[in-house]
Amino acid sequence: MNHLQLIIKREYLNKVRNKSFIIMTFLSPLIMVLIFTLVAYLSQLNNEAVTTINILDESGLFTNSFKDSESVNYTTLENISINEAKLATETSEAYGLLYIPKAPVLDNLSESITFYSEGSPSISMMRSIENKIEGRVNVLKLEESGIDAKQIEELRINIDAKIETFKGKKTSKLGAGLKLIFGGIAGYLLFMFIIIYGNMIMRSVIEEKTSRIIEIIISSVKPIKLLLGKIFGTTLAGVTQFAVWIVIIMFLSTAISSIFGIDPSAIQSQPQEILGETSNSQQIIKDVLVEINNLPISNLIIMFIFFFIGGYLLYSSLYAAIGAAVDNETDTQQFMLPILMPLILGIYVGFFTVMDNPHGIVSQVFSYIPLTSPVVMLMRIPFGVPLWQQILSLVILFATFMGTVWFASKIYRVGILMYGKKASYREIIKWLKY
Amino acid sequence: MNNLLVANNVSKSFGSFKALNNVSLEVPKGSVFGLLGPNGAGKTTLIRIINQITMPDSGSILLDGKPLHPNDIKNIGYLPEERGLYKSMKVGEQVMYLAQLKGLSKTEAKERLNYWFDRLGIDDWWNKKIQELSKGMAQKIQFVVTVLHQPKLLIFDEPFSGFDPINANLIKDEILRLKKEGATVIFSTHRMESVEEMCDHIALIDKSNKILDGKLIDIKRAYKSNTFKVGIAPNNPDTIHAILKEKFDAVPICFKSINNEKQYKIKLPEASSTNDLVTYLTSIGQLSHFEELIPSVNDIFIETIQNNYEAS
């Protein structure tokens, strides 16, 4: 077996056999599923609770405006004074009292409507009540001016523009949303992977320094081989852990949703509500499947793999360099920031700029800068990026990786043998010249 | 070819700091070579260059007459001063790993490991983790790691630190046995008595420069000052002091003795011989102690470093 294989094997086995690694592998998906289930369960509870609102309508104009919904029941109080109604509401189970006084002029009415309750009502509840009143007042005002409200309703047109590329590929707003989800998941996954396993590499470099074995190892193998061995070994352990996580999460969520009837994925249904305006759920599923088919799947998967590997290697070599430069983990802080900044920047640019304009100048520039390109480009690809741009970005990424490995191994060579010396940026620049 | 390792004008700088300045060394085959010098003199840098951990800025290192090659790592066994092992790894697994990194095959490594563990009586440590061992026990494992691949050249940097006297002796005997079997040993330490005991050759490095090297015996000869320790029961105790003072460069001293005698340190002038001194001394009294003062490595070390300090 050659050196690199030996090192990879040792790093892998060392990680995988580590007790805390094993515990994390099995515990974190459990915790994650539990939290999601709990949140889903709680929000279901929240939805099931029905609020009652009393209405005292002295104007008599809103008799049909308030209809019971799933979460709110409206009770109309009649033939009592406002003070009596307030007292009755306060002592009853009802959440609050909506008071609409008698008003001869419609314009004055809106100013004198009051909602009484124990605490402050939620914004969404107030908005829904206000909307109902506004709608009714609008109709009344139209009638007052002699316009038939029904006619206006009929004249309203709903426009749903079709989106189509020049090559005739049909797409839709739903598709755009799906692309965002795909890109977002890919970018976020990379982000998580880099943070978790980059740190792990850094710690294993520091461990060799603090246990003082490094000089023994380094008299047998070249630092760059040790560096690469560490990165690959830890990565393999990471992939193993990720795979176990996915399997456990999938298993647990199916088990839980079938046993308790709670669907952990219900939490993620919100974006779908925003995207899909059709209420028919079967129609949505059909649309989603069609849109997924429309996505450049093979391109997406291949590029995901390449950008994931490239981005991860780039960052992990930087993490290894940090590990070599310091003596213990507390000293890593000052070097962590410049690494985390571009990573977080990539995520922000991805989620905000790409969402806004996937092919705008900002999105384009950031999809070439190697420290942000893995995240940003992965988010852009579902929207259709010319192949030459993807390849150019990849070439830049891997060229930079070569550069950082060289840079990291330089720091590594010198840094791993420096004990007790607190590394500063100036010190590290000096090391590069050794 | 009598020298296993030759360093030619090796220089190395770290930034503006010159760690080694044109250092040349010759380490004869089969010798124990003491590499001495005060802290920060450049010994560790030189050792790291020999191990190809760092590269020299200029100069070259020859091993067996050929320039150092990356493959030579299997010909060198190195026990660094800053040493340790993976704390959470099992002893057997760890030594196997390190041996394989040195180029041994799995079966070879296992075979030799069994031999050494047997020899040092540490068979039952195989499945222990390093963190369960004491410092001295871990040092033994490190020693095994250093010698397991049977290198031509062994480099020990402070090998006895952390050992109790019994284990230090055990390791010393093992080193001498390996030397007898043909290995060449470079030995860096601040414990001068072990240099005295073990080294055939020494080199002294101070402030990045080599200031002294050669066979220990030759160096001692060069450093001896023709001074003798003398114990004498004089015929005339009252005048002995004046007489000796007048004839020689004599200083009264005190050393442990069972005799009732006057004790002196006498430096012999260049022209006269030892016999002259003995003849004269016996003529003025009963000579009970006569010993040439041979400088110890410790004396040589301190004297040379101090001279070097004054010169610069």
Interface residues (C-beta under 8 A of the other chain):
Chain A: M1 H3 L6 I7 R10 N14 N18 E207 E208 S211 R212 I213 E215 I216 I217 I218 S219 S220 V221 K222 R413 L417 Y419 K430 K433 Y434
Chain B: F14 G15 R48 N51 Q52 I53 T54 P70 I73 I76 Y78 P80 E82 R83 G84 L85 Y86 K87 S88 M89 Y97 L98 Q100 L101 K102 Q142 V145
